[in-house]
Amino acid sequence: MLEDREAMLRRLHELRSEHRDLDTVILRLESGFGDQLQLQRLKKRKLKLKDEVSWLEGQLVPDIIA
């Protein structure tokens, strides 16, 4: 169980890092005359990463029943 949690934490770190990197790339493409199709794909990937991060965070934080 502990190994699974550590693997999930590593994956979460990787996803957050990629998400930040995509922010930088998207900003550069938007400020210039970047390829709109590529920009659209990067934004879609960024949204997918956000969903994965949210899911992993939900798995790592136990449900609190009030």
Secondary structure, DSSP 8 states (H G I E B T S, - for coil): -HHHHHHHHHHHHHHHHHHHHHHHHHHHHHHTT--HHHHHHHHHHHHHHHHHHHHHHHHHS-----
